[in-house]
């Protein structure tokens, strides 16, 4: 550290700060990707989220009747899509659990026979 001049030391400190800010911003802005509690959220859903966001921004800038109707239509379509995706995911998860339970029961029944 003694070999670094003050300006080099300050430059490195600022580089570290910038890197930390970029990392923090990336983590906080990538909320959709960080939400592991919603495994059904895919790229198509992210597209719907972006559409909803854009429609809301248009509505904020110009709350005319046509913009409100457009926003409502986009929201309804997006929510319907999310509901269907979640329903499909839950059905698949239930089937997976039932299959695993059947396999476990079969193993347990064979275990009882061999004992």
C-alpha positions in Angstrom: 0.0 0.0 0.0 2.9 2.4 0.7 4.0 2.2 -2.9 0.6 3.4 -4.2 0.2 7.1 -4.5 -2.8 8.8 -3.0 -4.5 9.2 -6.4 -4.0 5.5 -7.2 -5.3 4.5 -3.8 -8.4 6.7 -4.3 -8.9 5.4 -7.8 -8.9 1.8 -6.6 -11.2 2.6 -3.7 -13.7 4.2 -6.2 -13.4 1.2 -8.5 -14.3 -1.1 -5.5 -17.2 1.2 -4.6 -18.5 1.2 -8.2 -18.2 -2.6 -8.4 -20.2 -3.0 -5.2 -22.9 -0.6 -6.4 -23.2 -2.5 -9.7 -23.4 -5.8 -8.0 -26.0 -4.5 -5.6 -28.1 -2.9 -8.3 -27.9 -6.1 -10.4 -29.1 -8.2 -7.5 -31.9 -5.8 -6.7 -33.0 -5.2 -10.3 -33.1 -8.9 -11.1 -35.9 -9.6 -8.7 -37.8 -11.8 -11.1 -34.8 -14.1 -11.4 -34.1 -14.1 -7.7 -37.7 -15.2 -6.7 -37.1 -18.9 -6.4 -40.4 -19.3 -4.6 -42.1 -18.9 -8.0 -40.6 -21.6 -10.2 -43.3 -21.3 -12.7 -42.2 -17.8 -13.6 -40.5 -18.2 -17.0 -39.3 -15.9 -19.8 -42.9 -15.7 -21.2 -44.1 -14.5 -17.8 -41.4 -11.9 -17.7 -42.6 -10.6 -21.0 -46.1 -10.2 -19.6 -44.6 -8.3 -16.6 -42.8 -6.0 -18.9 -46.0 -5.3 -20.9 -47.8 -4.6 -17.6 -45.0 -2.2 -16.6 -45.1 -0.4 -19.9 -48.9 -0.1 -19.8 -48.7 1.4 -16.3 -46.1 3.9 -17.4 -48.3 5.0 -20.4 -51.3 5.3 -18.0 -49.2 7.5 -15.6 -48.2 9.8 -18.4 -51.6 9.9 -20.0 -54.6 8.7 -18.0 -57.0 8.9 -20.9 -59.9 6.4 -21.3 -58.3 4.4 -24.1 -55.0 4.1 -22.2 -56.9 2.9 -19.1 -58.8 0.3 -21.2 -55.6 -0.9 -22.8 -53.9 -1.2 -19.4 -56.8 -3.2 -18.0 -56.8 -5.5 -21.0 -53.1 -6.1 -20.6 -53.5 -6.7 -16.8 -56.3 -9.2 -17.3 -54.4 -11.1 -20.0 -51.2 -11.2 -17.9 -53.0 -12.3 -14.8 -54.8 -15.0 -16.7 -51.5 -16.2 -18.1 -49.9 -16.3 -14.6 -52.9 -18.2 -13.2 -52.7 -20.8 -15.9 -48.9 -21.2 -15.5 -49.2 -21.6 -11.8 -52.0 -24.1 -12.2 -50.0 -26.2 -14.7 -47.0 -26.1 -12.4 -49.1 -27.2 -9.4 -50.7 -30.0 -11.3 -47.3 -31.3 -12.4 -46.0 -31.0 -8.8 -49.0 -32.9 -7.5 -48.5 -35.7 -10.1 -44.9 -35.9 -9.2 -45.7 -36.2 -5.5 -48.3 -38.8 -6.1 -45.9 -40.8 -8.3 -43.2 -40.6 -5.6 -45.7 -41.7 -3.0 -46.8 -44.7 -5.1 -43.1 -45.7 -5.6 -42.4 -45.3 -1.9 -45.5 -47.5 -1.1 -44.4 -50.1 -3.5 -40.9 -50.2 -2.1 -42.3 -50.4 1.4 -44.6 -53.3 0.5 -41.7 -55.2 -1.1 -39.6 -54.5 2.0 -42.3 -56.0 4.2 -42.3 -59.2 2.0 -38.6 -59.6 2.2 -38.4 -59.1 6.0 
